[in-house]
Amino acid sequence: MLIGLIAALMTTTSLLPQVIKSWRMKETRDISLLMFIFMGVGLFLWLVYGFFIHNLPIMVANSVSFVFVLINLFFKVKYG
């Protein structure tokens, strides 16, 4: 379980640098809209799966990641 929590922490926080960079630079030309859309759909499906199997680490990690992806998509639309 510890390995899963560490993996969830690492993959979730991996999206944070892009959020920070997009926010600071106010520019998202170099990030892929399609990649973030696919990532968002995938994370949402993982979140639903986590609810079905009642797995808190999956639900927490994917909901936080999904929020980061939504923020990145917002910045992409706003600054793209």
DSSP file (Angstrom, degrees, kcal/mol; ACC not computed):
  #  RESIDUE AA STRUCTURE BP1 BP2  ACC     N-H-->O    O-->H-N    N-H-->O    O-->H-N    TCO  KAPPA ALPHA  PHI   PSI    X-CA   Y-CA   Z-CA
    1    1 A M     >        0   0    0      0, 0.0     4,-2.2     0, 0.0     5,-0.2   0.000 360.0 360.0 360.0 -36.5    0.0    0.0    0.0
    2    2 A L  H  >  +     0   0    0      1,-0.2     4,-2.5     2,-0.2     5,-0.2   0.900 360.0  52.3 -61.3 -41.3    2.9    2.4    0.7
    3    3 A I  H  > S+     0   0    0      1,-0.2     4,-2.7     2,-0.2    -1,-0.2   0.906 108.9  50.8 -62.0 -40.7    4.2    2.0   -2.8
    4    4 A G  H  > S+     0   0    0      2,-0.2     4,-2.5     1,-0.2    -2,-0.2   0.893 110.3  48.8 -63.4 -40.4    0.8    2.8   -4.2
    5    5 A L  H  X S+     0   0    0     -4,-2.2     4,-2.4     2,-0.2    -2,-0.2   0.903 112.6  47.5 -66.8 -40.5    0.6    6.0   -2.0
    6    6 A I  H  X S+     0   0    0     -4,-2.5     4,-2.5     2,-0.2    -2,-0.2   0.919 112.8  49.2 -65.5 -43.0    4.0    7.1   -3.1
    7    7 A A  H  X S+     0   0    0     -4,-2.7     4,-2.7    -5,-0.2     5,-0.3   0.917 111.5  49.3 -61.6 -43.2    3.2    6.4   -6.8
    8    8 A A  H  X S+     0   0    0     -4,-2.5     4,-2.2     1,-0.2     5,-0.2   0.910 111.5  49.3 -62.5 -42.9   -0.1    8.4   -6.4
    9    9 A L  H  X S+     0   0    0     -4,-2.4     4,-2.4     2,-0.2    -2,-0.2   0.920 113.4  46.4 -61.7 -44.8    1.8   11.3   -4.8
   10   10 A M  H  X S+     0   0    0     -4,-2.5     4,-1.1     2,-0.2    -2,-0.2   0.929 115.5  43.6 -66.9 -45.8    4.4   11.3   -7.5
   11   11 A T  H  < S+     0   0    0     -4,-2.7     4,-0.4     2,-0.2    -1,-0.2   0.868 115.6  49.4 -70.7 -34.0    2.0   11.1  -10.5
   12   12 A T  H >< S+     0   0    0     -4,-2.2     3,-1.2    -5,-0.3     4,-0.4   0.944 112.6  45.3 -68.3 -47.7   -0.3   13.6   -9.0
   13   13 A T  H >< S+     0   0    0     -4,-2.4     3,-0.8     1,-0.2    -1,-0.2   0.666  95.3  78.3 -72.7 -14.2    2.3   16.2   -8.2
   14   14 A S  T 3< S+     0   0    0     -4,-1.1     4,-0.4     1,-0.2    -1,-0.2   0.759  92.1  53.3 -64.8 -22.2    3.9   15.8  -11.6
   15   15 A L  T <> S+     0   0    0     -3,-1.2     4,-1.5    -4,-0.4     3,-0.4   0.692  90.8  77.8 -83.1 -19.5    1.1   17.9  -13.1
   16   16 A L  H <> S+     0   0    0     -3,-0.8     4,-2.6    -4,-0.4     5,-0.2   0.875  84.4  58.3 -63.1 -41.9    1.7   20.8  -10.7
   17   17 A P  H  > S+     0   0    0      0, 0.0     4,-2.6     0, 0.0    -1,-0.2   0.881 106.6  50.0 -57.9 -35.8    4.8   22.3  -12.4
   18   18 A Q  H  > S+     0   0    0     -3,-0.4     4,-2.6    -4,-0.4     5,-0.2   0.894 109.7  50.8 -68.9 -38.2    2.8   22.8  -15.6
   19   19 A V  H  X S+     0   0    0     -4,-1.5     4,-2.2     2,-0.2    -1,-0.2   0.948 113.5  45.2 -60.5 -48.0    0.0   24.5  -13.6
   20   20 A I  H  X S+     0   0    0     -4,-2.6     4,-2.7     2,-0.2     5,-0.2   0.916 114.1  48.3 -63.5 -44.6    2.5   26.8  -12.0
   21   21 A K  H  X S+     0   0    0     -4,-2.6     4,-3.0    -5,-0.2     5,-0.3   0.926 112.6  47.9 -63.7 -44.6    4.4   27.6  -15.2
   22   22 A S  H  X S+     0   0    0     -4,-2.6     4,-1.8     1,-0.2     5,-0.5   0.898 113.7  48.2 -63.2 -39.9    1.1   28.3  -17.2
   23   23 A W  H  < S+     0   0    0     -4,-2.2    -2,-0.2    -5,-0.2    -1,-0.2   0.927 117.3  40.6 -66.2 -45.7   -0.1   30.6  -14.4
   24   24 A R  H  < S+     0   0    0     -4,-2.7    -2,-0.2    -5,-0.2    -3,-0.2   0.923 122.9  38.0 -70.2 -44.7    3.2   32.5  -14.1
   25   25 A M  H  < S-     0   0    0     -4,-3.0    -1,-0.2    -5,-0.2    -2,-0.2   0.720  90.0-144.5 -81.6 -21.5    3.9   32.8  -17.8
   26   26 A K     <  +     0   0    0     -4,-1.8     2,-0.3    -5,-0.3    -3,-0.1   0.887  67.2 105.7  56.1  40.4    0.3   33.3  -18.9
   27   27 A E        +     0   0    0     -5,-0.5    -1,-0.2    -6,-0.3    -2,-0.2  -0.970  36.5 166.3-153.2 131.6    1.2   31.3  -22.0
   28   28 A T    >   +     0   0    0     51,-0.4     3,-1.7    -2,-0.3    52,-0.1   0.106  38.4 121.6-134.0  21.1    0.3   27.7  -23.0
   29   29 A R  T 3  S+     0   0    0      1,-0.3    -1,-0.1    50,-0.2    51,-0.0   0.822  75.8  53.6 -57.1 -33.6    1.1   27.6  -26.7
   30   30 A D  T 3  S+     0   0    0      2,-0.1     2,-0.3    -3,-0.1    -1,-0.3   0.430  91.7  86.4 -88.2   1.1    3.6   24.7  -26.1
   31   31 A I  S <  S-     0   0    0     -3,-1.7     2,-0.6   -13,-0.0    -3,-0.1  -0.803  80.9-115.4-104.6 149.2    1.2   22.3  -24.3
   32   32 A S     >  -     0   0    0     -2,-0.3     4,-1.7     1,-0.2     5,-0.1  -0.680  15.7-163.5 -87.1 119.7   -1.1   19.9  -26.1
   33   33 A L  H  > S+     0   0    0     -2,-0.6     4,-2.1     1,-0.2    -1,-0.2   0.918  93.4  52.0 -63.1 -44.4   -4.8   20.5  -25.7
   34   34 A L  H  > S+     0   0    0      1,-0.2     4,-2.6     2,-0.2     5,-0.2   0.884 106.7  53.1 -62.6 -39.6   -5.6   17.0  -26.9
   35   35 A M  H  > S+     0   0    0      1,-0.2     4,-2.6     2,-0.2    -1,-0.2   0.919 110.8  46.4 -62.2 -43.3   -3.2   15.4  -24.4
   36   36 A F  H  X S+     0   0    0     -4,-1.7     4,-2.3     2,-0.2    -1,-0.2   0.833 111.3  52.2 -71.3 -30.8   -4.8   17.2  -21.5
   37   37 A I  H  X S+     0   0    0     -4,-2.1     4,-2.4     2,-0.2    -2,-0.2   0.952 113.0  44.1 -65.9 -48.6   -8.3   16.3  -22.7
   38   38 A F  H  X S+     0   0    0     -4,-2.6     4,-2.6     1,-0.2    -2,-0.2   0.914 114.3  50.4 -60.9 -43.1   -7.3   12.6  -23.0
   39   39 A M  H  X S+     0   0    0     -4,-2.6     4,-2.7    -5,-0.2     5,-0.2   0.913 110.1  50.5 -61.5 -43.4   -5.6   12.8  -19.6
   40   40 A G  H  X S+     0   0    0     -4,-2.3     4,-2.3     2,-0.2    -2,-0.2   0.911 111.1  47.3 -62.3 -44.1   -8.6   14.4  -18.0
   41   41 A V  H  X S+     0   0    0     -4,-2.4     4,-2.3     2,-0.2    -1,-0.2   0.926 113.3  49.3 -63.5 -44.1  -11.0   11.7  -19.4
   42   42 A G  H  X S+     0   0    0     -4,-2.6     4,-2.2     1,-0.2    -2,-0.2   0.916 111.8  47.7 -61.3 -44.4   -8.6    9.0  -18.2
   43   43 A L  H  X S+     0   0    0     -4,-2.7     4,-2.3     2,-0.2    -1,-0.2   0.886 110.1  52.7 -65.1 -38.7   -8.3   10.5  -14.7
   44   44 A F  H  X S+     0   0    0     -4,-2.3     4,-2.4    -5,-0.2    -1,-0.2   0.915 109.4  49.2 -62.7 -41.6  -12.1   10.9  -14.5
   45   45 A L  H  X S+     0   0    0     -4,-2.3     4,-2.5     2,-0.2    -2,-0.2   0.890 110.3  50.8 -65.7 -38.6  -12.5    7.2  -15.4
   46   46 A W  H  X S+     0   0    0     -4,-2.2     4,-2.6     2,-0.2    -1,-0.2   0.892 109.4  51.9 -62.5 -39.1  -10.0    6.2  -12.7
   47   47 A L  H  X S+     0   0    0     -4,-2.3     4,-1.9     2,-0.2    -2,-0.2   0.925 110.2  47.3 -63.3 -45.2  -11.9    8.3  -10.2
   48   48 A V  H  X S+     0   0    0     -4,-2.4     4,-2.2     1,-0.2    -2,-0.2   0.919 111.7  51.4 -61.0 -43.8  -15.1    6.5  -11.1
   49   49 A Y  H  X S+     0   0    0     -4,-2.5     4,-2.1     1,-0.2    -2,-0.2   0.909 106.6  54.3 -59.6 -42.7  -13.4    3.2  -10.9
   50   50 A G  H  <>S+     0   0    0     -4,-2.6     5,-2.5     1,-0.2     4,-0.5   0.875 108.3  49.5 -59.6 -38.6  -12.0    4.1   -7.4
   51   51 A F  H ><5S+     0   0    0     -4,-1.9     3,-0.7     3,-0.2    -1,-0.2   0.911 108.8  53.0 -65.3 -42.2  -15.6    4.9   -6.3
   52   52 A F  H 3<5S+     0   0    0     -4,-2.2    -2,-0.2     1,-0.2    -1,-0.2   0.881 118.0  35.3 -61.6 -38.7  -16.8    1.5   -7.6
   53   53 A I  T 3<5S-     0   0    0     -4,-2.1    -1,-0.2    -5,-0.1    -2,-0.2   0.386 107.7-123.7 -98.3   4.8  -14.2   -0.4   -5.7
   54   54 A H  T < 5 +     0   0    0     -3,-0.7     2,-0.7    -4,-0.5    -3,-0.2   0.927  53.5 157.5  55.5  50.7  -14.2    1.9   -2.7
   55   55 A N     >< -     0   0    0     -5,-2.5     4,-2.2     1,-0.2    -1,-0.2  -0.896  27.0-167.2-112.3 104.2  -10.5    2.6   -2.9
   56   56 A L  H  > S+     0   0    0     -2,-0.7     4,-3.1     1,-0.2     5,-0.3   0.892  84.6  53.6 -60.9 -45.7   -9.6    5.9   -1.2
   57   57 A P  H  > S+     0   0    0      0, 0.0     4,-2.4     0, 0.0     5,-0.3   0.907 111.7  46.6 -58.4 -39.9   -6.0    6.3   -2.5
   58   58 A I  H  > S+     0   0    0      2,-0.2     4,-2.0     1,-0.2     5,-0.2   0.919 114.8  47.2 -66.4 -42.3   -7.3    5.9   -6.1
   59   59 A M  H  X S+     0   0    0     -4,-2.2     4,-1.9    -9,-0.2     5,-0.2   0.931 116.1  43.0 -64.9 -46.0  -10.1    8.4   -5.5
   60   60 A V  H  X S+     0   0    0     -4,-3.1     4,-2.3     2,-0.2     5,-0.3   0.955 115.8  46.5 -67.4 -50.4   -8.0   11.0   -3.8
   61   61 A A  H  X S+     0   0    0     -4,-2.4     4,-2.3    -5,-0.3    -1,-0.2   0.914 116.9  43.3 -60.7 -44.1   -5.0   10.8   -6.2
   62   62 A N  H  X S+     0   0    0     -4,-2.0     4,-2.2    -5,-0.3    -1,-0.2   0.807 111.8  52.8 -77.1 -28.2   -7.2   10.9   -9.3
   63   63 A S  H  X S+     0   0    0     -4,-1.9     4,-1.9    -5,-0.2    -1,-0.2   0.911 112.6  44.9 -71.2 -39.9   -9.5   13.6   -8.1
   64   64 A V  H  X S+     0   0    0     -4,-2.3     4,-2.1     2,-0.2    -2,-0.2   0.931 115.2  48.0 -66.2 -44.5   -6.5   15.9   -7.3
   65   65 A S  H  X S+     0   0    0     -4,-2.3     4,-2.4    -5,-0.3    -2,-0.2   0.900 109.2  54.0 -61.0 -40.7   -4.9   15.1  -10.6
   66   66 A F  H  X S+     0   0    0     -4,-2.2     4,-2.5     1,-0.2    -1,-0.2   0.893 107.2  50.8 -62.1 -40.0   -8.2   15.7  -12.4
   67   67 A V  H  X S+     0   0    0     -4,-1.9     4,-2.4     2,-0.2    -1,-0.2   0.920 109.5  50.7 -63.2 -43.4   -8.4   19.2  -10.8
   68   68 A F  H  X S+     0   0    0     -4,-2.1     4,-2.4     1,-0.2    -2,-0.2   0.901 110.9  49.0 -61.0 -40.5   -4.8   19.9  -11.9
   69   69 A V  H  X S+     0   0    0     -4,-2.4     4,-2.7     2,-0.2    -2,-0.2   0.911 109.8  51.3 -65.5 -42.0   -5.7   18.9  -15.5
   70   70 A L  H  X S+     0   0    0     -4,-2.5     4,-2.5     2,-0.2    -2,-0.2   0.896 109.8  50.0 -61.8 -39.2   -8.9   21.1  -15.4
   71   71 A I  H  X S+     0   0    0     -4,-2.4     4,-2.6     2,-0.2    -2,-0.2   0.933 111.2  48.8 -63.6 -45.1   -6.7   24.0  -14.3
   72   72 A N  H  X S+     0   0    0     -4,-2.4     4,-2.4     1,-0.2    -2,-0.2   0.902 111.6  49.3 -61.4 -40.6   -4.3   23.3  -17.1
   73   73 A L  H  X S+     0   0    0     -4,-2.7     4,-2.5     2,-0.2     5,-0.2   0.900 109.5  52.3 -65.4 -39.7   -7.2   23.1  -19.6
   74   74 A F  H  X S+     0   0    0     -4,-2.5     4,-2.7     1,-0.2    -2,-0.2   0.941 111.8  45.6 -58.8 -47.4   -8.6   26.4  -18.3
   75   75 A F  H  X>S+     0   0    0     -4,-2.6     4,-3.5     1,-0.2     5,-0.5   0.879 110.4  54.7 -64.3 -37.1   -5.2   28.1  -18.8
   76   76 A K  H  X5S+     0   0    0     -4,-2.4     4,-1.8     1,-0.2    -1,-0.2   0.923 113.1  41.7 -62.4 -44.0   -4.9   26.5  -22.3
   77   77 A V  H  <5S+     0   0    0     -4,-2.5    -2,-0.2     2,-0.2    -1,-0.2   0.909 120.3  43.8 -68.8 -41.6   -8.3   28.0  -23.3
   78   78 A K  H  <5S+     0   0    0     -4,-2.7    -2,-0.2    -5,-0.2    -3,-0.2   0.923 133.3  16.7 -71.1 -44.9   -7.6   31.3  -21.6
   79   79 A Y  H  <5       0   0    0     -4,-3.5   -51,-0.4    -5,-0.2    -3,-0.2   0.571 360.0 360.0-105.9 -11.8   -4.0   31.8  -22.8
   80   80 A G     <<       0   0    0     -4,-1.8    -1,-0.1    -5,-0.5    -3,-0.1   0.437 360.0 360.0 -45.0 360.0   -3.7   29.3  -25.6
